[in-house]
Amino acid sequence: MNQSALRNDYAAGQADSRPWGDWAVVDAGPGFCVKRIRVVPGGILSLQRHQHRAEQWTVVQGRARVTRNTDSIELLAGESIGIGLGDIHRIQNPGSTDMVFIEVQTGAELREDDIERLEDSYGRT
């Protein structure tokens, strides 16, 4: 990646609440962003894809059910999965306690509006 052509709208300390939980940026720099994401019991992120970034998810607390394209994968704390550029994906918390995962985004353009929602339990499509 050409470092001078990279766009990153994230900065350490940014945070937001969502219907399913919340996220906070732990670190960000040219071509990368690291988020800590908390998903409440029963919470589910939208089914989505990104045009400009890939993601690596590592569950650090609780358990997760991940959809990646046509696969459904269960992850426990300490396990991770890669989400490739353009992959259709979502994560949900099927447990009774908070699930927390670390998301590492990499790509030429990192911004919150690089989310194409295909399906959403909270009416945000």
Secondary structure as GFF3:
##gff-version 3
##sequence-region A 1 125
A	DSSP	three_ten_helix	3	5	.	.	.	ID=ss1
A	DSSP	beta_strand	7	8	.	.	.	ID=ss2
A	DSSP	beta_strand	15	18	.	.	.	ID=ss3
A	DSSP	beta_strand	21	29	.	.	.	ID=ss4
A	DSSP	beta_strand	32	39	.	.	.	ID=ss5
A	DSSP	beta_strand	47	49	.	.	.	ID=ss6
A	DSSP	beta_strand	53	61	.	.	.	ID=ss7
A	DSSP	beta_strand	63	68	.	.	.	ID=ss8
A	DSSP	beta_strand	71	76	.	.	.	ID=ss9
A	DSSP	beta_strand	80	83	.	.	.	ID=ss10
A	DSSP	beta_strand	89	92	.	.	.	ID=ss11
A	DSSP	beta_strand	99	107	.	.	.	ID=ss12
A	DSSP	beta_strand	109	110	.	.	.	ID=ss13
A	DSSP	beta_strand	116	119	.	.	.	ID=ss14
###
